[in-house]
């Protein structure tokens, strides 16, 4: 399975990651500056507890 990051306002795919583990997701998003993270307004995730933790870590 893959992880897909998408801009829903413009229907644009931002990234397709090779995996969906916390390590893969964190490695991808940690390289962006806080200025980029602060522009994110909404995160939509499945009800998997692991995703909630990584979203909170990266975007709070």
Secondary structure by P-SEA (a helix, b strand, c coil): cbbbbbcccccccccccccccaaaaaaaaccccaaaaaaccbbbbcccaaaaaaaaaccc
